[in-house]
Amino acid sequence: MGKQAVSLIGVPTDIGAGHRGASMGPEALRVANLMDRLVRRGIEVVDRGNLQGPINPWLPPEEGYRHLPAVVAWNRAVYTAIYTELSAGRLPVMLGGDHCLAIGSITAVARHCREQGKKLRVLWLDAHADFNTAEITPSGNVHGMPVACLCGMGPEELTTLGGSKPATSPEVFRQIGIRSVDEGEKRLVREAKVAIHDMRHIDEVGMKRVMEEALEGVDENTHLHVSFDVDFLDPSIAPGVGTTVRGGPNYREAQLCMEMIADSGRLASLDIVELNPAFDKRNQTAKLAVDLVESLFGKSTLIR
C-alpha cells in the first residue's frame, strides 16, 4: 500500500449556526499548520482550498429552519466535493464550518459505502446529539439537525441530497461526549435508538471502555467516518466554539479517544467542525484540534 492520500476541503460558512464565526474555522486550522503536521506523519496531503456558497443572510427561521436554501446550497457543494475525493481513493478532511455541513459529507460517504459494498460507522464526537427537527427545534439552526436529516427526518432538500432517503440509519452512529440534549430531542433519539455514550457513561466506565464499545464490530469492510465537533472538548481547553457546554472530555481523554480510533486503522473520512476563532484565545482551540487530528492519523505518545 502506498502513502495515505488526504485531501483538505475548506467550507467557510456559519450558515447553520447560532453565532457568527465558524466561517473562519478553515483558515484557523490552516494557521495552526494542519497540513504540515500531517505531511510530517508521512501522509500525502493536498489542500483543495475552499468551497464557495451563499453568504449568511442572518435571518430569523422560516417554517422551523434558518437559511434553508443557503444550507442546501452549501451541503450540495460539500456532497459533491467529498464524493469526488472518495471516488479518487483519497481520504477527505472537511474543514468546517458549522455542523450542518455533515449532512453533505456523510451523505457522500454513505453513497460511497453503498457503491463499494462497505459498512458505515460514524463516530459523532459532540456535546450535542444534533437530532432536532423543525417541529421541536428551539432555534431553527440547522447545525442542531444533521443526524436527524441523515436518518431521513428533515426537509426533503436535505434528506434526499444523495438522491434517495434516508442517507443512513441510526444504527451507524455512535455518539460520544454528549451532555446537552434538548427536551424534544431526547424522545427522538430514544425512539431512533441512537447509540449515545454520554459524559455520565464516560465518567462511569472511562474513555477506554467507551471507545471499545463504539468501535465494536469495525472490521476491514468498515468505512469509519469521524465527525469531530470541537465543542466535544471541555471549554476549559477549547474555548473557541459557539456553543460551549461544561463538563466535556479533558485533554487526556480526548487524546485516548483519537489514539484508539487511529489504532483501529479504519479511519476513512473526517469532519472538523464548529471551530469558531471569534471566541478563541490566540488560536489555542485550533492548535488543540490539529494536535488531536495528528493523533487520529497515528501520532501516539510512545513508540508502540
URDANOR-V495358 format. One record per backbone hydrogen bond with DSSP energy under -1.0 kcal/mol. NH is the residue of the N-H (numbers start at 1). CO is the residue of the C=O. E is the energy in kcal/mol with one decimal. If there is no record, write none. Layout:
BEGIN
nh=NH co=CO e=E
nh=NH co=CO e=E
END
This chain:
BEGIN
nh=6 co=44 e=-3.0
nh=7 co=91 e=-2.4
nh=8 co=46 e=-2.9
nh=9 co=93 e=-2.6
nh=10 co=49 e=-2.7
nh=11 co=95 e=-2.9
nh=13 co=11 e=-2.0
nh=17 co=14 e=-1.6
nh=24 co=21 e=-2.0
nh=25 co=22 e=-1.8
nh=28 co=24 e=-1.9
nh=29 co=25 e=-2.2
nh=30 co=26 e=-1.9
nh=31 co=27 e=-2.9
nh=32 co=28 e=-1.8
nh=33 co=30 e=-1.9
nh=34 co=29 e=-1.8
nh=37 co=33 e=-2.3
nh=38 co=34 e=-1.9
nh=39 co=35 e=-2.6
nh=40 co=36 e=-2.4
nh=42 co=39 e=-2.1
nh=43 co=38 e=-1.6
nh=44 co=4 e=-2.7
nh=46 co=6 e=-2.4
nh=48 co=8 e=-2.9
nh=51 co=10 e=-3.1
nh=62 co=65 e=-3.5
nh=65 co=62 e=-1.6
nh=66 co=140 e=-2.6
nh=71 co=67 e=-2.7
nh=72 co=68 e=-2.6
nh=73 co=69 e=-2.1
nh=74 co=70 e=-2.4
nh=75 co=71 e=-2.3
nh=76 co=72 e=-2.4
nh=77 co=73 e=-1.9
nh=78 co=74 e=-2.3
nh=79 co=75 e=-2.9
nh=80 co=76 e=-2.3
nh=81 co=77 e=-2.2
nh=82 co=78 e=-3.0
nh=83 co=79 e=-2.3
nh=84 co=80 e=-2.2
nh=85 co=81 e=-1.8
nh=86 co=82 e=-2.4
nh=87 co=83 e=-2.5
nh=88 co=84 e=-1.2
nh=89 co=86 e=-1.7
nh=90 co=85 e=-2.6
nh=91 co=5 e=-3.1
nh=93 co=7 e=-3.1
nh=94 co=270 e=-2.9
nh=95 co=9 e=-3.0
nh=96 co=272 e=-3.5
nh=98 co=13 e=-1.1
nh=101 co=98 e=-1.5
nh=102 co=99 e=-1.6
nh=103 co=100 e=-1.7
nh=105 co=101 e=-2.0
nh=106 co=102 e=-2.7
nh=107 co=103 e=-1.7
nh=108 co=104 e=-1.8
nh=109 co=105 e=-2.2
nh=110 co=106 e=-2.8
nh=111 co=107 e=-1.9
nh=112 co=108 e=-2.4
nh=113 co=109 e=-2.5
nh=114 co=110 e=-2.3
nh=115 co=111 e=-2.4
nh=116 co=112 e=-2.1
nh=118 co=113 e=-2.6
nh=119 co=221 e=-2.6
nh=121 co=223 e=-2.3
nh=122 co=172 e=-3.1
nh=123 co=225 e=-2.8
nh=124 co=174 e=-2.6
nh=125 co=227 e=-1.9
nh=126 co=176 e=-2.0
nh=132 co=144 e=-2.7
nh=137 co=133 e=-2.3
nh=143 co=16 e=-2.5
nh=144 co=141 e=-1.7
nh=145 co=142 e=-2.2
nh=147 co=130 e=-1.6
nh=148 co=130 e=-1.1
nh=149 co=145 e=-2.6
nh=150 co=146 e=-2.6
nh=151 co=147 e=-1.5
nh=152 co=149 e=-1.7
nh=153 co=148 e=-3.1
nh=158 co=155 e=-1.8
nh=159 co=155 e=-2.5
nh=160 co=156 e=-2.0
nh=163 co=160 e=-2.5
nh=168 co=150 e=-2.7
nh=172 co=169 e=-2.1
nh=173 co=170 e=-1.6
nh=174 co=122 e=-2.4
nh=175 co=195 e=-3.0
nh=176 co=124 e=-2.6
nh=177 co=197 e=-2.1
nh=179 co=127 e=-3.0
nh=180 co=127 e=-1.9
nh=186 co=182 e=-1.8
nh=188 co=184 e=-1.5
nh=189 co=185 e=-3.0
nh=190 co=186 e=-1.8
nh=191 co=187 e=-2.7
nh=192 co=188 e=-2.6
nh=194 co=189 e=-2.0
nh=197 co=175 e=-3.8
nh=199 co=178 e=-2.4
nh=202 co=198 e=-2.2
nh=203 co=199 e=-2.9
nh=204 co=200 e=-2.4
nh=205 co=201 e=-2.7
nh=206 co=202 e=-2.1
nh=210 co=206 e=-1.9
nh=211 co=207 e=-2.7
nh=212 co=208 e=-2.1
nh=213 co=209 e=-2.4
nh=214 co=210 e=-2.6
nh=215 co=211 e=-2.0
nh=218 co=215 e=-2.1
nh=222 co=219 e=-2.2
nh=223 co=119 e=-3.5
nh=224 co=266 e=-1.6
nh=225 co=121 e=-2.9
nh=226 co=269 e=-2.2
nh=227 co=123 e=-2.8
nh=228 co=271 e=-2.6
nh=229 co=125 e=-2.7
nh=230 co=273 e=-2.5
nh=232 co=229 e=-2.5
nh=233 co=230 e=-1.5
nh=234 co=249 e=-2.2
nh=237 co=234 e=-1.9
nh=238 co=234 e=-1.6
nh=241 co=239 e=-2.1
nh=254 co=250 e=-2.6
nh=255 co=251 e=-2.4
nh=256 co=252 e=-2.6
nh=257 co=253 e=-2.4
nh=258 co=254 e=-2.3
nh=259 co=255 e=-3.0
nh=260 co=256 e=-2.5
nh=261 co=257 e=-1.6
nh=262 co=258 e=-2.5
nh=263 co=259 e=-2.5
nh=264 co=260 e=-1.1
nh=265 co=262 e=-1.4
nh=268 co=224 e=-3.0
nh=269 co=224 e=-1.1
nh=270 co=92 e=-2.3
nh=271 co=226 e=-2.7
nh=272 co=94 e=-2.8
nh=273 co=228 e=-2.5
nh=274 co=97 e=-3.2
nh=276 co=240 e=-3.7
nh=279 co=276 e=-1.9
nh=284 co=281 e=-2.2
nh=287 co=283 e=-2.2
nh=288 co=284 e=-2.4
nh=289 co=285 e=-2.6
nh=290 co=286 e=-2.5
nh=291 co=287 e=-2.4
nh=292 co=288 e=-2.5
nh=293 co=289 e=-2.5
nh=294 co=290 e=-2.4
nh=295 co=291 e=-1.5
nh=296 co=292 e=-2.1
nh=297 co=293 e=-1.5
nh=298 co=295 e=-2.0
nh=299 co=294 e=-1.8
END
